[in-house]
Amino acid sequence: MAGASYDVVVIGGGPGGYPAAIRARQLGLSVALVEREHLGGICLNWGCIPTKALLRSSEVGHLLSRLDEFGYSAKDIQFDIGAVVKRSRKISKRLATGVKALLKKNQVDVFEGSGRLAAAGSVVVEKDGEVSAELEARNVILATGARARSLPGLEPDGKIVWTYKEAMVPESVPASLLVVGAGAIGMEFASFYRDLGAEVTVVEALPRVLPVEDEEISAHAQKRFERQGIRILVEAGVKKLERGENSATASIELASGEQVSVEAERVILAVGIVGNVEGLGLEDRAVEVDRTHVVTNGWMETGEPGVYAVGDLAGPPWLAHKATHEGVLVAERIAGFAGAHPLDKNRIPGCTYCRPQVASVGLTEAAAKAEGYEIRVGRFPFAGNGKAIALGESDGLVKTIFDDATGELLGAHMVGSEVTELIQGFVVAMNLETTEAELMQTVFAHPTLSETMHESVLSAWDRAIHI
């Protein structure tokens, strides 16, 4: 295949790269995909999918601890962390195999190795330090993703200080854990390990956990975390970390200036990600890099003609489904597909799969006010929903934000059981430019958790029935 010519060469086989390749083939383009390590990328192999498998196991454990509430009893319930991890890895392997089959089915040529831009219209593939292929490319899609960010003094060592990779394959559950960073990744791991019995402390530099979420939802989630026994220190920073043979001691400075010491067997660093911009040959191209991410326009085009960037490499929001949509968008753009249009990032849902789950789309209440909207805000608690009570999951909240003048749904924010599934209803509504009138007239099945969505809309106009 060396020296072959393609309409599109995709560098990176993750959730942005492989859908781009498949969609380009569907549109009749010749496509090659270059992947250096794992088809499916970090999301499928070391992120979205395996963490959800782990969290499912911890959710089962939590439910077993509440058997008496549902009329059951059992003695000496135990778990095998090795089996929990094995199940997670098996699921990832199954899906990675599926990606390989999809690419074969769609006749995408796959090259193992690292790809980089060479001369204009050329991609070089290197494997084991040697050039294994030189591909002519009329268009190149960069989809190399990102990696965990590090902090001075907190560099991961794979033993005491973990990244998400080590946190997903523990040989045993640490008795105590310090999580640095209270974003989605940090809180998912905090939730997982707490449900498995670890004493967990979370440190966050910003004033609240899950700081990208609506403040009211964030506060609700934090109270739940604390009730579960997770210790949370906000507006705090790790000033020093002393590593021992099998534990670490962190010196943490609080907003008041007070210093506290936290000892933990393991530390998880969850302070964001860094785009994989190195080794792509960008130095000699008109591709702008802003710190660690490639700058693109609405069509995901870079400054270099015929070169595109998608997914985590192209900046926030750092979400797999955003990467997939961008990959498909670029393929359609290249093919001249009439239905292609730039992505409205304000309508991308965000989901965090901790316990409780958190999901949102659109503007927060604070952001809507900052943009000058006169707003109506609706709220409805899970405590007023029959299905939530029947499930034993009555602690939750749905919050909706509307433009008072037009009835446009500006944002929706949710915390509670299965809200990561419910949020898509509001995403569809926003994309259809639905107003409060259509949502109020929509019939929601009873009894379902989705009725909380309807009641939240009604609440914004003081029409809620069950509160």
Stockholm file with secondary structure:
# STOCKHOLM 1.0

chainA/1-467         MAGASYDVVVIGGGPGGYPAAIRARQLGLSVALVEREHLGGICLNWGCIPTKALLRSSEVGHLLSRLDEFGYSAKDIQFDIGAVVKRSRKISKRLATGVKALLKKNQVDVFEGSGRLAAAGSVVVEKDGEVSAELEARNVILATGARARSLPGLEPDGKIVWTYKEAMVPESVPASLLVVGAGAIGMEFASFYRDLGAEVTVVEALPRVLPVEDEEISAHAQKRFERQGIRILVEAGVKKLERGENSATASIELASGEQVSVEAERVILAVGIVGNVEGLGLEDRAVEVDRTHVVTNGWMETGEPGVYAVGDLAGPPWLAHKATHEGVLVAERIAGFAGAHPLDKNRIPGCTYCRPQVASVGLTEAAAKAEGYEIRVGRFPFAGNGKAIALGESDGLVKTIFDDATGELLGAHMVGSEVTELIQGFVVAMNLETTEAELMQTVFAHPTLSETMHESVLSAWDRAIHI
#=GR chainA/1-467 SS CTTCEEEEEEECCSTTHHHHHHHHHHTTCCEEEEESSCTTHHHHHHSHHHHHHHHHHHHHHHHHTTGGGGTCCCSSCCCCHHHHHHHHHHHHHHHHHHHHHHHHHTTCEEEESEEEECSTTEEEEEETTEEEEEEEEEEEEECCCEEECCCTTCCCCSSSEECHHHHHSCSSCCSEEEEECCSHHHHHHHHHHHHTTCEEEEEESSSSSSTTSCHHHHHHHHHHHHHTTCEEEESCEEEEEEECSSCEEEEEECTTSCEEEEEESEEEECSCEEECCTTSSGGGTTCCEETTEECCCTTCBCSSTTEEECGGGGCSSCCHHHHHHHHHHHHHHHHTCTTCCCCCGGGCCEEECSSSCEEEEECCHHHHHHTTCCEEEEEEEGGGCHHHHHHTCCCCEEEEEEETTTCBEEEEEEESTTHHHHHHHHHHHHHTTCBHHHHHHSCCCSSCTTHHHHHHHHHHTTCCSCC
#=GC SS_cons         CTTCEEEEEEECCSTTHHHHHHHHHHTTCCEEEEESSCTTHHHHHHSHHHHHHHHHHHHHHHHHTTGGGGTCCCSSCCCCHHHHHHHHHHHHHHHHHHHHHHHHHTTCEEEESEEEECSTTEEEEEETTEEEEEEEEEEEEECCCEEECCCTTCCCCSSSEECHHHHHSCSSCCSEEEEECCSHHHHHHHHHHHHTTCEEEEEESSSSSSTTSCHHHHHHHHHHHHHTTCEEEESCEEEEEEECSSCEEEEEECTTSCEEEEEESEEEECSCEEECCTTSSGGGTTCCEETTEECCCTTCBCSSTTEEECGGGGCSSCCHHHHHHHHHHHHHHHHTCTTCCCCCGGGCCEEECSSSCEEEEECCHHHHHHTTCCEEEEEEEGGGCHHHHHHTCCCCEEEEEEETTTCBEEEEEEESTTHHHHHHHHHHHHHTTCBHHHHHHSCCCSSCTTHHHHHHHHHHTTCCSCC
//
